[in-house]
């Protein structure tokens, strides 16, 4: 969590500056599983934009921090100075930006960003709630945040987990399992509008982005007021094509790969002695992928309908907020 001293330091930093004190000019704020990785990759190729090699610094989401050496937490900036150092190489004629999908979900990020970058521009990508949560659940399972592999059961566990019950032991990020919090879209947008102003926020709809990546990126470039005619290397918005089907085998494989624990370390040493580097680095990982993962199954239409009924109010509110009929576009108009 951010300390009071760090918060005071951040607040005193003011508007974006040059050199080691450069603060981002824009943020791709989310959501996860909505194409933020592809957007980041395409934007950082633009000559007028600088984005660090670390895609998700996550610094301003002070309410959503976690510490877990097995994940990327050990690569994340641990102080405000470390965070600012990510942008030290940005040139004076470039915009500096970063992409942390949790910023839209975070309750603290909007105010934290506004405190240091009151002119910052925010890019949000929103997706139809049922398909979004299904993809997000699978993502959490793959990354060992979620232990319940059945999507419907995981959704049913939300209230118990909100009360601190039935939180999976292996999870290093239980907040992420409060699924309905991720789709409170209007509430999320209003947090940014309250501190930055609506004109500094661009909302993209995932369906448009998937349909025409290049057009979406050029829309972002115009929003950022950089050359929108520069060449764009089109990249498909990320869709997860695998799901975890053998959790225990996956856990064993991860231990062998990282050498965690004395048994795993001994086994890894033995493998190195007995097998060639090609077998260890190419053949065995490929075998593990085939045994541990399977193709993602389609979301059950009956359950999707149930979720759409549950979240229709959110979609109606978003439609009114954006002045766009997402109720019809996302198929919510025929629901009771």
N, C-alpha and C positions, 0 to 999 in steps of 0.2 A: 504493500500500500504506500501511497505517497505520504511522506512526512510533512508536518506543518512547515518546516524550514524549506523543503523542496517546493511546496505549493507557493510560499512567499517568493521564492526565487523565480519561479515560473511567472508569477503575476507581475514581477518587476521587469521581466524580460521585454515586455512591450511588443510592438509590431516587429515583423521580420527584419532581421539585420544581416549584415555581411560578415564574412569570415567565420570563425568558429562559433559565433553566436547566431548563425542563420536559423530562422524559424520557418517551418513550411508555410507556403502560400496556399496550398490546397490539400484536401484529404479525401481519398476514396474511402468512405466511411462504412460501407457494407451494403448488403449482408453477406455472410458466409454462404457458399454454394449458390451464388448469384452471378458468377463470372468476374469477381473482383481480381482474381489472379491474371486472367487474360487481359483485363483492362489495364492493370498495372504494367504488364509486359509490353503492351502496345504503346502506352503513354510514355514509358521511360525511353523508348527509341526515338522520341521526337527531339530534335536538336535544341528546342527552346525549353525543354523540361529536364529537370534532374530529380531522379528518385533513387534512393540508396539500394544496394544489393539486398539488404534485409527488407523483405516485403512488409512484414507486420511488426513494427516496433511496439505497438500497443501502449505506448507510454501514457496517453491521456485517459485511458480507461482505468482509472485508479480504483474503481470498485470491482474490477473483474480480474485482478492479478492472480496468478498462481505460481507456485514454485515447485518444479519437478525436474530434476536433472535428466531424467530419461526422455523428456520432451525438449522443445526448443527454448524453454525458460532460461537455460544457462546462456543463451545467445542474446537475450533481450537486454536492452540498456538498463543498468541498475541505478543510474543517477540521471538527473536532468542534463548534466554536462555530457554524459555518454550519449544521451539522446540527440542533443544538438550536434555532437560530433559527426553524426550520420550525414549531415547536410553541409559539412564544411567545404566539400569540393564543388558545391553548386556555384556556377559562374554568375557574376552580377547580371548578365543578360538572360539568365534562365529562371524559370519558376521552379521552386523546390516543392516537392510533394511526397506524400507517403500513402500507403494503403493498409489500413487496419480494420477489417470487417466488423470487429466487435464495437467500434466506435458508435455505430448506430444503435446497437442494443444497449450499450452502457448508459447508465443514468448520470454519470459524472463527466463523460468525455466532452459534451457540448460546452459546458461552463468552463472546463479546464482549457479547451482550445481557445475559446473566446477571450480568456484572460491574457493569453500571450499573443494571439493572432486575431485581433478583432475584424480584420478584413479578409480572413481566410474564406475560401470557397469550399463547399462540401458537395460531394457526389454520392448519392444514395441509389442503390439498385434494389428494387422491390419485386417480389415474386409471389405468384398465387399461393396462398397459405398452405393448402393441403400438400401440394407437390413440394413446396419449400421444406416443410417440416419432415416429410418423408425422406428427402435427400439429406437434410441436416441430421436426422437420427442415424442414418446409415454412416454418415461422416463421423459422428461421435463414436459409434461402435468400432469403426476401423481404427480410430485414434485412441481407443481405450478410455474414453470419457464416459461412455455408456456401456453397462454390462447386460442390460436387457435387450436381446436381439429382436424380440417381437415388437414391432412398431406400435401396435394398438395397446399392448400391455405397458409399454414405456409411457405412452400418453396418459394412461389411467393412473400411473404412479405419481403423477405430478403433484397432486395435493399432499400426498404423504411425504414426498421429498421436500416440499415447501415447509413442512413442519419438522424437517430433520429426520424423518423416518424412511427406511428402505432405500437409503442412499448407497449405491454400490461401493463396496470396499476398494476396488481398484481405481475408482474414479478420482482424478486429481482436480476436477473442476465441476463440483456438483451444481453450481449456479447455472451451468449450461443446460442442465436437464429440465429446467422449468420452461418447457417448450412454448407455452402460450405467450410468454414474455417476449419471445422473438418476433411475434407477428402483431405487436401493438404499434402498427405503422404510423398512425397519425400522432400518437403520443410521442413517438421517437422523433418525428419531423418537427413537432412543435417545440421540443427542447432546443433544437438548433435555431428555429425561427425566433424564439424568445431572446436569444443572446446575439445572434448574427444578422437577423433579418431574412425575410423570405427570398429576396433577390440574390442572396449569396448561396442558395441551395439549388442544386439541379437533381431532379428525381428522374431516374430512368426506370422503365418497366422491362423486366427480364425478357419477356416475350419479344419485344422490339429488338432488344440487344441480340438475342439468339438468331432472330430472323435476318438481321443485317448488322454484323459487327462493325463494319467500316462506317456506316452511317452513324451509329451510336458514338463511336470514337470521335468522329468529326464534330458531332454535336457537343461533346465534352471539350474539344479543342476551341470551339467558338465560345463556349461558356468561360473558358480560362483566358480567352482573348490572346491566343497564340495562332500561328499560321495553320489554318484548318485545311490547306491544300497540300501540305507536306505528305510525302508517301507514307502510307499506313500498311504495316505488315499484318494482315488479318490473322487472328487466332480465334479458334472456337472457344466460346464461353465454356468453362469447365463443367463437365457432367461426370459424376462418379459412376463407373461401369462395373465396379466390383463390390462384393459384400463379404463380410467375414462369416465363414461357415464352420470353422474349427478353432474355437477360442483357446482351448488348452494347448493345441499344437502350435498355435500362433505364439502363445506365451513362452513355450519352450524354445521356439525358434528365435524369439527376441532375446532371450537370455543367452543363447549360444552366440548370437550375432554380437551382442554387447559385452559378452564375457562377464555377466553379472553373477556373483556368487562363486564360491570355491569349486563346486561341481561343474558349473558352466565354464569356468576358466580352464579347468583341467581338460574338459571335453574339447574345448576350442584348441588348446595346445596339441591334443592328440590328433585332431583333424588336420592341423597344419603339418604335422609330421607324416601323416598317412596319405594325404591327397595333394594333388597339384594345385597351383594357384587358380588355374582355369576352372577346375572342378569346384573349388571352394567359392569362387567369386561369380561364376556364371551358371554352372549346372545345378548346384544345390539351391541357390536362390530361386531359380526357375521351377524346380520341383516343389519347393516350399509354397510358391505362389499358387501352383495348381492344386495343392492339397488343402491350403488354408483358405483360399478365396474362391468365390463363385460369382457368376453373373448376377447383377442386380435384377430382382424380380419387379414386375410392375405393381404399382400401388393398387390394392384391392378397390374396385370401383364402389362397392357398398360402403366400405369404411371411408373412402374419399368423400362420398356424399354426406356421411355423418359429420366429418370434419368441416365441410363447407357450410353445413347448417350451423355448426358451432361458431364459426368465424365470419358468418355473413355480416354481422354488425360492423366488424372491423373493415370489411371490404366496402360496405355502404359508406362508412365514414371517410374512407380513403378516396372513394369516387367523388364525394362532395368536396373534399379538401383539394384535390387536384383538378377538379372540374373535368373529369374524364370518366366515362361509363365503364369502369372495370367490373361492375356487377354483371353486365352483359358479356364483356370480353372474357371474363374468367368463368362464365357459366353459372353464376349465382342467381340469375334472374328467374330461373324456374323453380327455385327452392321454396318450400313453404315457410 
